[in-house]
Amino acid sequence: MGWVSVHQPVRPQWICAGRGAAWPCRTRKRQLVAEFTGARVSLMLHLSA
Ligand SMILES: [Zn+2]
């Protein structure tokens, strides 16, 4: 991947650095799901290779 998200948690408050909303914010949640899906797909490709 390599991109850096602005939607990082600000500790110890755990708010989004991008929006100041509770972390993970909506955008970050979507990014986390995308990362998880991508990892799962690459794992499946690895196992089936
Ligand atoms: Zn955010």
mmCIF file of the protein (N, C-alpha, C, O) and its ligand, coordinates in Angstrom:
data_MODEL
# 
_entry.id   MODEL 
# 
loop_
_entity.id 
_entity.type 
_entity.pdbx_number_of_molecules 
1 polymer     1 
2 non-polymer 1 
# 
_entity_poly.entity_id                      1 
_entity_poly.type                           'polypeptide(L)' 
_entity_poly.nstd_linkage                   no 
_entity_poly.nstd_monomer                   no 
_entity_poly.pdbx_seq_one_letter_code       MGWVSVHQPVRPQWICAGRGAAWPCRTRKRQLVAEFTGARVSLMLHLSA 
_entity_poly.pdbx_seq_one_letter_code_can   MGWVSVHQPVRPQWICAGRGAAWPCRTRKRQLVAEFTGARVSLMLHLSA 
_entity_poly.pdbx_strand_id                 A 
# 
loop_
_entity_poly_seq.entity_id 
_entity_poly_seq.num 
_entity_poly_seq.mon_id 
_entity_poly_seq.hetero 
1 1  MET n 
1 2  GLY n 
1 3  TRP n 
1 4  VAL n 
1 5  SER n 
1 6  VAL n 
1 7  HIS n 
1 8  GLN n 
1 9  PRO n 
1 10 VAL n 
1 11 ARG n 
1 12 PRO n 
1 13 GLN n 
1 14 TRP n 
1 15 ILE n 
1 16 CYS n 
1 17 ALA n 
1 18 GLY n 
1 19 ARG n 
1 20 GLY n 
1 21 ALA n 
1 22 ALA n 
1 23 TRP n 
1 24 PRO n 
1 25 CYS n 
1 26 ARG n 
1 27 THR n 
1 28 ARG n 
1 29 LYS n 
1 30 ARG n 
1 31 GLN n 
1 32 LEU n 
1 33 VAL n 
1 34 ALA n 
1 35 GLU n 
1 36 PHE n 
1 37 THR n 
1 38 GLY n 
1 39 ALA n 
1 40 ARG n 
1 41 VAL n 
1 42 SER n 
1 43 LEU n 
1 44 MET n 
1 45 LEU n 
1 46 HIS n 
1 47 LEU n 
1 48 SER n 
1 49 ALA n 
# 
loop_
_struct_asym.id 
_struct_asym.entity_id 
A 1 
B 2 
# 
loop_
_chem_comp.id 
_chem_comp.type 
_chem_comp.mon_nstd_flag 
ALA 'L-peptide linking' y 
ARG 'L-peptide linking' y 
CYS 'L-peptide linking' y 
GLN 'L-peptide linking' y 
GLU 'L-peptide linking' y 
GLY 'peptide linking'   y 
HIS 'L-peptide linking' y 
ILE 'L-peptide linking' y 
LEU 'L-peptide linking' y 
LYS 'L-peptide linking' y 
MET 'L-peptide linking' y 
PHE 'L-peptide linking' y 
PRO 'L-peptide linking' y 
SER 'L-peptide linking' y 
THR 'L-peptide linking' y 
TRP 'L-peptide linking' y 
VAL 'L-peptide linking' y 
ZN  non-polymer         . 
# 
_pdbx_entity_nonpoly.entity_id   2 
_pdbx_entity_nonpoly.name        ? 
_pdbx_entity_nonpoly.comp_id     ZN 
# 
_pdbx_nonpoly_scheme.asym_id         B 
_pdbx_nonpoly_scheme.entity_id       2 
_pdbx_nonpoly_scheme.mon_id          ZN 
_pdbx_nonpoly_scheme.ndb_seq_num     1 
_pdbx_nonpoly_scheme.pdb_seq_num     101 
_pdbx_nonpoly_scheme.auth_seq_num    101 
_pdbx_nonpoly_scheme.pdb_mon_id      ZN 
_pdbx_nonpoly_scheme.auth_mon_id     ZN 
_pdbx_nonpoly_scheme.pdb_strand_id   A 
_pdbx_nonpoly_scheme.pdb_ins_code    . 
# 
loop_
_atom_site.group_PDB 
_atom_site.id 
_atom_site.type_symbol 
_atom_site.label_atom_id 
_atom_site.label_alt_id 
_atom_site.label_comp_id 
_atom_site.label_asym_id 
_atom_site.label_entity_id 
_atom_site.label_seq_id 
_atom_site.pdbx_PDB_ins_code 
_atom_site.Cartn_x 
_atom_site.Cartn_y 
_atom_site.Cartn_z 
_atom_site.occupancy 
_atom_site.B_iso_or_equiv 
_atom_site.pdbx_formal_charge 
_atom_site.auth_seq_id 
_atom_site.auth_comp_id 
_atom_site.auth_asym_id 
_atom_site.auth_atom_id 
_atom_site.pdbx_PDB_model_num 
ATOM   1   N  N  . MET A 1 1  ? 0.855   -1.190  0.000  1.00 0.00 ? 1   MET A N  1 
ATOM   2   C  CA . MET A 1 1  ? 0.000   0.000   0.000  1.00 0.00 ? 1   MET A CA 1 
ATOM   3   C  C  . MET A 1 1  ? 0.890   1.237   0.000  1.00 0.00 ? 1   MET A C  1 
ATOM   4   O  O  . MET A 1 1  ? 1.187   1.785   -1.062 1.00 0.00 ? 1   MET A O  1 
ATOM   5   N  N  . GLY A 1 2  ? 1.313   1.680   1.170  1.00 0.00 ? 2   GLY A N  1 
ATOM   6   C  CA . GLY A 1 2  ? 2.267   2.772   1.222  1.00 0.00 ? 2   GLY A CA 1 
ATOM   7   C  C  . GLY A 1 2  ? 1.679   4.134   1.496  1.00 0.00 ? 2   GLY A C  1 
ATOM   8   O  O  . GLY A 1 2  ? 2.424   5.063   1.809  1.00 0.00 ? 2   GLY A O  1 
ATOM   9   N  N  . TRP A 1 3  ? 0.378   4.292   1.392  1.00 0.00 ? 3   TRP A N  1 
ATOM   10  C  CA . TRP A 1 3  ? -0.188  5.609   1.658  1.00 0.00 ? 3   TRP A CA 1 
ATOM   11  C  C  . TRP A 1 3  ? -0.272  5.831   3.157  1.00 0.00 ? 3   TRP A C  1 
ATOM   12  O  O  . TRP A 1 3  ? -0.403  4.886   3.935  1.00 0.00 ? 3   TRP A O  1 
ATOM   13  N  N  . VAL A 1 4  ? -0.196  7.074   3.541  1.00 0.00 ? 4   VAL A N  1 
ATOM   14  C  CA . VAL A 1 4  ? -0.306  7.423   4.951  1.00 0.00 ? 4   VAL A CA 1 
ATOM   15  C  C  . VAL A 1 4  ? -1.632  8.146   5.152  1.00 0.00 ? 4   VAL A C  1 
ATOM   16  O  O  . VAL A 1 4  ? -1.909  9.158   4.508  1.00 0.00 ? 4   VAL A O  1 
ATOM   17  N  N  . SER A 1 5  ? -2.421  7.626   6.030  1.00 0.00 ? 5   SER A N  1 
ATOM   18  C  CA . SER A 1 5  ? -3.726  8.219   6.290  1.00 0.00 ? 5   SER A CA 1 
ATOM   19  C  C  . SER A 1 5  ? -3.615  9.337   7.316  1.00 0.00 ? 5   SER A C  1 
ATOM   20  O  O  . SER A 1 5  ? -2.856  9.248   8.280  1.00 0.00 ? 5   SER A O  1 
ATOM   21  N  N  . VAL A 1 6  ? -4.387  10.388  7.085  1.00 0.00 ? 6   VAL A N  1 
ATOM   22  C  CA . VAL A 1 6  ? -4.453  11.438  8.103  1.00 0.00 ? 6   VAL A CA 1 
ATOM   23  C  C  . VAL A 1 6  ? -5.371  10.999  9.239  1.00 0.00 ? 6   VAL A C  1 
ATOM   24  O  O  . VAL A 1 6  ? -5.431  11.627  10.296 1.00 0.00 ? 6   VAL A O  1 
ATOM   25  N  N  . HIS A 1 7  ? -6.076  9.914   8.992  1.00 0.00 ? 7   HIS A N  1 
ATOM   26  C  CA . HIS A 1 7  ? -7.046  9.457   9.984  1.00 0.00 ? 7   HIS A CA 1 
ATOM   27  C  C  . HIS A 1 7  ? -6.381  8.544   11.002 1.00 0.00 ? 7   HIS A C  1 
ATOM   28  O  O  . HIS A 1 7  ? -6.706  7.363   11.126 1.00 0.00 ? 7   HIS A O  1 
ATOM   29  N  N  . GLN A 1 8  ? -5.447  9.133   11.718 1.00 0.00 ? 8   GLN A N  1 
ATOM   30  C  CA . GLN A 1 8  ? -4.744  8.392   12.751 1.00 0.00 ? 8   GLN A CA 1 
ATOM   31  C  C  . GLN A 1 8  ? -5.326  8.775   14.111 1.00 0.00 ? 8   GLN A C  1 
ATOM   32  O  O  . GLN A 1 8  ? -5.825  9.886   14.288 1.00 0.00 ? 8   GLN A O  1 
ATOM   33  N  N  . PRO A 1 9  ? -5.258  7.853   15.068 1.00 0.00 ? 9   PRO A N  1 
ATOM   34  C  CA . PRO A 1 9  ? -5.775  8.173   16.395 1.00 0.00 ? 9   PRO A CA 1 
ATOM   35  C  C  . PRO A 1 9  ? -4.846  9.134   17.137 1.00 0.00 ? 9   PRO A C  1 
ATOM   36  O  O  . PRO A 1 9  ? -3.624  8.989   17.101 1.00 0.00 ? 9   PRO A O  1 
ATOM   37  N  N  . VAL A 1 10 ? -5.437  10.100  17.795 1.00 0.00 ? 10  VAL A N  1 
ATOM   38  C  CA . VAL A 1 10 ? -4.682  10.988  18.669 1.00 0.00 ? 10  VAL A CA 1 
ATOM   39  C  C  . VAL A 1 10 ? -4.865  10.484  20.083 1.00 0.00 ? 10  VAL A C  1 
ATOM   40  O  O  . VAL A 1 10 ? -5.965  10.513  20.634 1.00 0.00 ? 10  VAL A O  1 
ATOM   41  N  N  . ARG A 1 11 ? -3.763  10.018  20.668 1.00 0.00 ? 11  ARG A N  1 
ATOM   42  C  CA . ARG A 1 11 ? -3.852  9.472   22.014 1.00 0.00 ? 11  ARG A CA 1 
ATOM   43  C  C  . ARG A 1 11 ? -3.465  10.521  23.037 1.00 0.00 ? 11  ARG A C  1 
ATOM   44  O  O  . ARG A 1 11 ? -2.706  11.430  22.703 1.00 0.00 ? 11  ARG A O  1 
ATOM   45  N  N  . PRO A 1 12 ? -3.950  10.440  24.268 1.00 0.00 ? 12  PRO A N  1 
ATOM   46  C  CA . PRO A 1 12 ? -4.789  9.332   24.775 1.00 0.00 ? 12  PRO A CA 1 
ATOM   47  C  C  . PRO A 1 12 ? -6.276  9.528   24.559 1.00 0.00 ? 12  PRO A C  1 
ATOM   48  O  O  . PRO A 1 12 ? -7.091  8.743   25.043 1.00 0.00 ? 12  PRO A O  1 
ATOM   49  N  N  . GLN A 1 13 ? -6.630  10.579  23.830 1.00 0.00 ? 13  GLN A N  1 
ATOM   50  C  CA . GLN A 1 13 ? -8.068  10.838  23.680 1.00 0.00 ? 13  GLN A CA 1 
ATOM   51  C  C  . GLN A 1 13 ? -8.738  9.894   22.690 1.00 0.00 ? 13  GLN A C  1 
ATOM   52  O  O  . GLN A 1 13 ? -9.951  9.692   22.742 1.00 0.00 ? 13  GLN A O  1 
ATOM   53  N  N  . TRP A 1 14 ? -7.932  9.302   21.768 1.00 0.00 ? 14  TRP A N  1 
ATOM   54  C  CA . TRP A 1 14 ? -8.467  8.429   20.728 1.00 0.00 ? 14  TRP A CA 1 
ATOM   55  C  C  . TRP A 1 14 ? -9.503  9.169   19.892 1.00 0.00 ? 14  TRP A C  1 
ATOM   56  O  O  . TRP A 1 14 ? -10.653 8.751   19.763 1.00 0.00 ? 14  TRP A O  1 
ATOM   57  N  N  . ILE A 1 15 ? -9.048  10.282  19.332 1.00 0.00 ? 15  ILE A N  1 
ATOM   58  C  CA . ILE A 1 15 ? -9.879  10.986  18.364 1.00 0.00 ? 15  ILE A CA 1 
ATOM   59  C  C  . ILE A 1 15 ? -9.135  10.994  17.037 1.00 0.00 ? 15  ILE A C  1 
ATOM   60  O  O  . ILE A 1 15 ? -7.915  10.831  16.990 1.00 0.00 ? 15  ILE A O  1 
ATOM   61  N  N  . CYS A 1 16 ? -9.878  11.185  15.977 1.00 0.00 ? 16  CYS A N  1 
ATOM   62  C  CA . CYS A 1 16 ? -9.285  11.171  14.644 1.00 0.00 ? 16  CYS A CA 1 
ATOM   63  C  C  . CYS A 1 16 ? -8.492  12.453  14.406 1.00 0.00 ? 16  CYS A C  1 
ATOM   64  O  O  . CYS A 1 16 ? -8.987  13.556  14.635 1.00 0.00 ? 16  CYS A O  1 
ATOM   65  N  N  . ALA A 1 17 ? -7.245  12.288  13.938 1.00 0.00 ? 17  ALA A N  1 
ATOM   66  C  CA . ALA A 1 17 ? -6.416  13.450  13.661 1.00 0.00 ? 17  ALA A CA 1 
ATOM   67  C  C  . ALA A 1 17 ? -6.945  14.236  12.462 1.00 0.00 ? 17  ALA A C  1 
ATOM   68  O  O  . ALA A 1 17 ? -6.664  15.425  12.318 1.00 0.00 ? 17  ALA A O  1 
ATOM   69  N  N  . GLY A 1 18 ? -7.703  13.571  11.613 1.00 0.00 ? 18  GLY A N  1 
ATOM   70  C  CA . GLY A 1 18 ? -8.225  14.243  10.424 1.00 0.00 ? 18  GLY A CA 1 
ATOM   71  C  C  . GLY A 1 18 ? -9.457  15.056  10.707 1.00 0.00 ? 18  GLY A C  1 
ATOM   72  O  O  . GLY A 1 18 ? -9.622  16.148  10.163 1.00 0.00 ? 18  GLY A O  1 
ATOM   73  N  N  . ARG A 1 19 ? -10.335 14.538  11.557 1.00 0.00 ? 19  ARG A N  1 
ATOM   74  C  CA . ARG A 1 19 ? -11.632 15.183  11.736 1.00 0.00 ? 19  ARG A CA 1 
ATOM   75  C  C  . ARG A 1 19 ? -11.923 15.570  13.172 1.00 0.00 ? 19  ARG A C  1 
ATOM   76  O  O  . ARG A 1 19 ? -12.840 16.352  13.424 1.00 0.00 ? 19  ARG A O  1 
ATOM   77  N  N  . GLY A 1 20 ? -11.171 15.045  14.112 1.00 0.00 ? 20  GLY A N  1 
ATOM   78  C  CA . GLY A 1 20 ? -11.455 15.332  15.508 1.00 0.00 ? 20  GLY A CA 1 
ATOM   79  C  C  . GLY A 1 20 ? -12.631 14.545  16.039 1.00 0.00 ? 20  GLY A C  1 
ATOM   80  O  O  . GLY A 1 20 ? -13.119 14.801  17.140 1.00 0.00 ? 20  GLY A O  1 
ATOM   81  N  N  . ALA A 1 21 ? -13.087 13.581  15.247 1.00 0.00 ? 21  ALA A N  1 
ATOM   82  C  CA . ALA A 1 21 ? -14.196 12.735  15.683 1.00 0.00 ? 21  ALA A CA 1 
ATOM   83  C  C  . ALA A 1 21 ? -13.652 11.568  16.485 1.00 0.00 ? 21  ALA A C  1 
ATOM   84  O  O  . ALA A 1 21 ? -12.443 11.340  16.534 1.00 0.00 ? 21  ALA A O  1 
ATOM   85  N  N  . ALA A 1 22 ? -14.553 10.837  17.108 1.00 0.00 ? 22  ALA A N  1 
ATOM   86  C  CA . ALA A 1 22 ? -14.136 9.647   17.849 1.00 0.00 ? 22  ALA A CA 1 
ATOM   87  C  C  . ALA A 1 22 ? -13.484 8.672   16.886 1.00 0.00 ? 22  ALA A C  1 
ATOM   88  O  O  . ALA A 1 22 ? -13.991 8.415   15.794 1.00 0.00 ? 22  ALA A O  1 
ATOM   89  N  N  . TRP A 1 23 ? -12.335 8.127   17.317 1.00 0.00 ? 23  TRP A N  1 
ATOM   90  C  CA . TRP A 1 23 ? -11.583 7.218   16.439 1.00 0.00 ? 23  TRP A CA 1 
ATOM   91  C  C  . TRP A 1 23 ? -11.936 5.776   16.744 1.00 0.00 ? 23  TRP A C  1 
ATOM   92  O  O  . TRP A 1 23 ? -12.125 5.454   17.917 1.00 0.00 ? 23  TRP A O  1 
ATOM   93  N  N  . PRO A 1 24 ? -12.036 4.899   15.781 1.00 0.00 ? 24  PRO A N  1 
ATOM   94  C  CA . PRO A 1 24 ? -11.880 5.215   14.365 1.00 0.00 ? 24  PRO A CA 1 
ATOM   95  C  C  . PRO A 1 24 ? -13.120 5.893   13.786 1.00 0.00 ? 24  PRO A C  1 
ATOM   96  O  O  . PRO A 1 24 ? -14.251 5.464   14.011 1.00 0.00 ? 24  PRO A O  1 
ATOM   97  N  N  . CYS A 1 25 ? -12.876 6.943   13.047 1.00 0.00 ? 25  CYS A N  1 
ATOM   98  C  CA . CYS A 1 25 ? -13.982 7.645   12.407 1.00 0.00 ? 25  CYS A CA 1 
ATOM   99  C  C  . CYS A 1 25 ? -14.483 6.820   11.230 1.00 0.00 ? 25  CYS A C  1 
ATOM   100 O  O  . CYS A 1 25 ? -13.943 5.760   10.913 1.00 0.00 ? 25  CYS A O  1 
ATOM   101 N  N  . ARG A 1 26 ? -15.505 7.324   10.605 1.00 0.00 ? 26  ARG A N  1 
ATOM   102 C  CA . ARG A 1 26 ? -16.120 6.596   9.502  1.00 0.00 ? 26  ARG A CA 1 
ATOM   103 C  C  . ARG A 1 26 ? -15.108 6.282   8.394  1.00 0.00 ? 26  ARG A C  1 
ATOM   104 O  O  . ARG A 1 26 ? -15.055 5.162   7.885  1.00 0.00 ? 26  ARG A O  1 
ATOM   105 N  N  . THR A 1 27 ? -14.315 7.281   8.036  1.00 0.00 ? 27  THR A N  1 
ATOM   106 C  CA . THR A 1 27 ? -13.345 7.090   6.957  1.00 0.00 ? 27  THR A CA 1 
ATOM   107 C  C  . THR A 1 27 ? -12.307 6.051   7.340  1.00 0.00 ? 27  THR A C  1 
ATOM   108 O  O  . THR A 1 27 ? -11.963 5.182   6.539  1.00 0.00 ? 27  THR A O  1 
ATOM   109 N  N  . ARG A 1 28 ? -11.813 6.142   8.559  1.00 0.00 ? 28  ARG A N  1 
ATOM   110 C  CA . ARG A 1 28 ? -10.776 5.203   9.000  1.00 0.00 ? 28  ARG A CA 1 
ATOM   111 C  C  . ARG A 1 28 ? -11.309 3.787   9.089  1.00 0.00 ? 28  ARG A C  1 
ATOM   112 O  O  . ARG A 1 28 ? -10.609 2.825   8.771  1.00 0.00 ? 28  ARG A O  1 
ATOM   113 N  N  . LYS A 1 29 ? -12.556 3.669   9.524  1.00 0.00 ? 29  LYS A N  1 
ATOM   114 C  CA . LYS A 1 29 ? -13.158 2.346   9.589  1.00 0.00 ? 29  LYS A CA 1 
ATOM   115 C  C  . LYS A 1 29 ? -13.206 1.711   8.215  1.00 0.00 ? 29  LYS A C  1 
ATOM   116 O  O  . LYS A 1 29 ? -12.930 0.523   8.042  1.00 0.00 ? 29  LYS A O  1 
ATOM   117 N  N  . ARG A 1 30 ? -13.566 2.543   7.233  1.00 0.00 ? 30  ARG A N  1 
ATOM   118 C  CA . ARG A 1 30 ? -13.632 2.037   5.869  1.00 0.00 ? 30  ARG A CA 1 
ATOM   119 C  C  . ARG A 1 30 ? -12.237 1.617   5.395  1.00 0.00 ? 30  ARG A C  1 
ATOM   120 O  O  . ARG A 1 30 ? -12.082 0.605   4.710  1.00 0.00 ? 30  ARG A O  1 
ATOM   121 N  N  . GLN A 1 31 ? -11.233 2.404   5.767  1.00 0.00 ? 31  GLN A N  1 
ATOM   122 C  CA . GLN A 1 31 ? -9.862  2.070   5.384  1.00 0.00 ? 31  GLN A CA 1 
ATOM   123 C  C  . GLN A 1 31 ? -9.425  0.772   6.055  1.00 0.00 ? 31  GLN A C  1 
ATOM   124 O  O  . GLN A 1 31 ? -8.761  -0.055  5.431  1.00 0.00 ? 31  GLN A O  1 
ATOM   125 N  N  . LEU A 1 32 ? -9.791  0.589   7.315  1.00 0.00 ? 32  LEU A N  1 
ATOM   126 C  CA . LEU A 1 32 ? -9.416  -0.625  8.028  1.00 0.00 ? 32  LEU A CA 1 
ATOM   127 C  C  . LEU A 1 32 ? -10.067 -1.843  7.380  1.00 0.00 ? 32  LEU A C  1 
ATOM   128 O  O  . LEU A 1 32 ? -9.435  -2.888  7.229  1.00 0.00 ? 32  LEU A O  1 
ATOM   129 N  N  . VAL A 1 33 ? -11.321 -1.700  7.004  1.00 0.00 ? 33  VAL A N  1 
ATOM   130 C  CA . VAL A 1 33 ? -12.013 -2.804  6.336  1.00 0.00 ? 33  VAL A CA 1 
ATOM   131 C  C  . VAL A 1 33 ? -11.338 -3.109  5.014  1.00 0.00 ? 33  VAL A C  1 
ATOM   132 O  O  . VAL A 1 33 ? -11.167 -4.276  4.663  1.00 0.00 ? 33  VAL A O  1 
ATOM   133 N  N  . ALA A 1 34 ? -10.950 -2.078  4.274  1.00 0.00 ? 34  ALA A N  1 
ATOM   134 C  CA . ALA A 1 34 ? -10.282 -2.279  2.990  1.00 0.00 ? 34  ALA A CA 1 
ATOM   135 C  C  . ALA A 1 34 ? -8.946  -2.976  3.190  1.00 0.00 ? 34  ALA A C  1 
ATOM   136 O  O  . ALA A 1 34 ? -8.589  -3.868  2.421  1.00 0.00 ? 34  ALA A O  1 
ATOM   137 N  N  . GLU A 1 35 ? -8.210  -2.579  4.210  1.00 0.00 ? 35  GLU A N  1 
ATOM   138 C  CA . GLU A 1 35 ? -6.923  -3.217  4.489  1.00 0.00 ? 35  GLU A CA 1 
ATOM   139 C  C  . GLU A 1 35 ? -7.117  -4.680  4.858  1.00 0.00 ? 35  GLU A C  1 
ATOM   140 O  O  . GLU A 1 35 ? -6.373  -5.549  4.405  1.00 0.00 ? 35  GLU A O  1 
ATOM   141 N  N  . PHE A 1 36 ? -8.116  -4.941  5.680  1.00 0.00 ? 36  PHE A N  1 
ATOM   142 C  CA . PHE A 1 36 ? -8.382  -6.303  6.108  1.00 0.00 ? 36  PHE A CA 1 
ATOM   143 C  C  . PHE A 1 36 ? -8.777  -7.159  4.916  1.00 0.00 ? 36  PHE A C  1 
ATOM   144 O  O  . PHE A 1 36 ? -8.304  -8.286  4.774  1.00 0.00 ? 36  PHE A O  1 
ATOM   145 N  N  . THR A 1 37 ? -9.642  -6.630  4.058  1.00 0.00 ? 37  THR A N  1 
ATOM   146 C  CA . THR A 1 37 ? -10.081 -7.369  2.878  1.00 0.00 ? 37  THR A CA 1 
ATOM   147 C  C  . THR A 1 37 ? -8.898  -7.638  1.965  1.00 0.00 ? 37  THR A C  1 
ATOM   148 O  O  . THR A 1 37 ? -8.761  -8.741  1.436  1.00 0.00 ? 37  THR A O  1 
ATOM   149 N  N  . GLY A 1 38 ? -8.052  -6.656  1.776  1.00 0.00 ? 38  GLY A N  1 
ATOM   150 C  CA . GLY A 1 38 ? -6.887  -6.835  0.916  1.00 0.00 ? 38  GLY A CA 1 
ATOM   151 C  C  . GLY A 1 38 ? -5.948  -7.881  1.471  1.00 0.00 ? 38  GLY A C  1 
ATOM   152 O  O  . GLY A 1 38 ? -5.395  -8.680  0.715  1.00 0.00 ? 38  GLY A O  1 
ATOM   153 N  N  . ALA A 1 39 ? -5.756  -7.892  2.790  1.00 0.00 ? 39  ALA A N  1 
ATOM   154 C  CA . ALA A 1 39 ? -4.873  -8.860  3.424  1.00 0.00 ? 39  ALA A CA 1 
ATOM   155 C  C  . ALA A 1 39 ? -5.441  -10.261 3.269  1.00 0.00 ? 39  ALA A C  1 
ATOM   156 O  O  . ALA A 1 39 ? -4.702  -11.221 3.049  1.00 0.00 ? 39  ALA A O  1 
ATOM   157 N  N  . ARG A 1 40 ? -6.744  -10.373 3.384  1.00 0.00 ? 40  ARG A N  1 
ATOM   158 C  CA . ARG A 1 40 ? -7.381  -11.676 3.282  1.00 0.00 ? 40  ARG A CA 1 
ATOM   159 C  C  . ARG A 1 40 ? -7.282  -12.210 1.860  1.00 0.00 ? 40  ARG A C  1 
ATOM   160 O  O  . ARG A 1 40 ? -7.049  -13.399 1.645  1.00 0.00 ? 40  ARG A O  1 
ATOM   161 N  N  . VAL A 1 41 ? -7.460  -11.324 0.903  1.00 0.00 ? 41  VAL A N  1 
ATOM   162 C  CA . VAL A 1 41 ? -7.364  -11.728 -0.492 1.00 0.00 ? 41  VAL A CA 1 
ATOM   163 C  C  . VAL A 1 41 ? -5.950  -12.195 -0.818 1.00 0.00 ? 41  VAL A C  1 
ATOM   164 O  O  . VAL A 1 41 ? -5.768  -13.212 -1.488 1.00 0.00 ? 41  VAL A O  1 
ATOM   165 N  N  . SER A 1 42 ? -4.952  -11.456 -0.348 1.00 0.00 ? 42  SER A N  1 
ATOM   166 C  CA . SER A 1 42 ? -3.573  -11.850 -0.655 1.00 0.00 ? 42  SER A CA 1 
ATOM   167 C  C  . SER A 1 42 ? -3.222  -13.160 0.046  1.00 0.00 ? 42  SER A C  1 
ATOM   168 O  O  . SER A 1 42 ? -2.444  -13.963 -0.469 1.00 0.00 ? 42  SER A O  1 
ATOM   169 N  N  . LEU A 1 43 ? -3.806  -13.367 1.229  1.00 0.00 ? 43  LEU A N  1 
ATOM   170 C  CA . LEU A 1 43 ? -3.569  -14.631 1.924  1.00 0.00 ? 43  LEU A CA 1 
ATOM   171 C  C  . LEU A 1 43 ? -4.172  -15.787 1.140  1.00 0.00 ? 43  LEU A C  1 
ATOM   172 O  O  . LEU A 1 43 ? -3.556  -16.845 1.015  1.00 0.00 ? 43  LEU A O  1 
ATOM   173 N  N  . MET A 1 44 ? -5.377  -15.586 0.612  1.00 0.00 ? 44  MET A N  1 
ATOM   174 C  CA . MET A 1 44 ? -6.024  -16.621 -0.174 1.00 0.00 ? 44  MET A CA 1 
ATOM   175 C  C  . MET A 1 44 ? -5.203  -16.918 -1.433 1.00 0.00 ? 44  MET A C  1 
ATOM   176 O  O  . MET A 1 44 ? -5.035  -18.074 -1.820 1.00 0.00 ? 44  MET A O  1 
ATOM   177 N  N  . LEU A 1 45 ? -4.705  -15.869 -2.052 1.00 0.00 ? 45  LEU A N  1 
ATOM   178 C  CA . LEU A 1 45 ? -3.893  -16.068 -3.254 1.00 0.00 ? 45  LEU A CA 1 
ATOM   179 C  C  . LEU A 1 45 ? -2.635  -16.847 -2.901 1.00 0.00 ? 45  LEU A C  1 
ATOM   180 O  O  . LEU A 1 45 ? -2.190  -17.709 -3.659 1.00 0.00 ? 45  LEU A O  1 
ATOM   181 N  N  . HIS A 1 46 ? -2.070  -16.532 -1.740 1.00 0.00 ? 46  HIS A N  1 
ATOM   182 C  CA . HIS A 1 46 ? -0.865  -17.210 -1.295 1.00 0.00 ? 46  HIS A CA 1 
ATOM   183 C  C  . HIS A 1 46 ? -1.131  -18.694 -1.051 1.00 0.00 ? 46  HIS A C  1 
ATOM   184 O  O  . HIS A 1 46 ? -0.340  -19.557 -1.431 1.00 0.00 ? 46  HIS A O  1 
ATOM   185 N  N  . LEU A 1 47 ? -2.275  -18.968 -0.402 1.00 0.00 ? 47  LEU A N  1 
ATOM   186 C  CA . LEU A 1 47 ? -2.595  -20.353 -0.064 1.00 0.00 ? 47  LEU A CA 1 
ATOM   187 C  C  . LEU A 1 47 ? -2.938  -21.186 -1.297 1.00 0.00 ? 47  LEU A C  1 
ATOM   188 O  O  . LEU A 1 47 ? -2.670  -22.386 -1.359 1.00 0.00 ? 47  LEU A O  1 
ATOM   189 N  N  . SER A 1 48 ? -3.535  -20.513 -2.270 1.00 0.00 ? 48  SER A N  1 
ATOM   190 C  CA . SER A 1 48 ? -3.949  -21.265 -3.453 1.00 0.00 ? 48  SER A CA 1 
ATOM   191 C  C  . SER A 1 48 ? -2.830  -21.372 -4.483 1.00 0.00 ? 48  SER A C  1 
ATOM   192 O  O  . SER A 1 48 ? -2.972  -22.062 -5.493 1.00 0.00 ? 48  SER A O  1 
ATOM   193 N  N  . ALA A 1 49 ? -1.720  -20.689 -4.225 1.00 0.00 ? 49  ALA A N  1 
ATOM   194 C  CA . ALA A 1 49 ? -0.633  -20.719 -5.209 1.00 0.00 ? 49  ALA A CA 1 
ATOM   195 C  C  . ALA A 1 49 ? 0.097   -22.071 -5.173 1.00 0.00 ? 49  ALA A C  1 
ATOM   196 O  O  . ALA A 1 49 ? 1.043   -22.283 -5.931 1.00 0.00 ? 49  ALA A O  1 
HETATM 197 ZN ZN . ZN  B 2 .  ? -10.810 10.343  10.343 1.00 0.00 2 101 ZN  A ZN 1 
# 
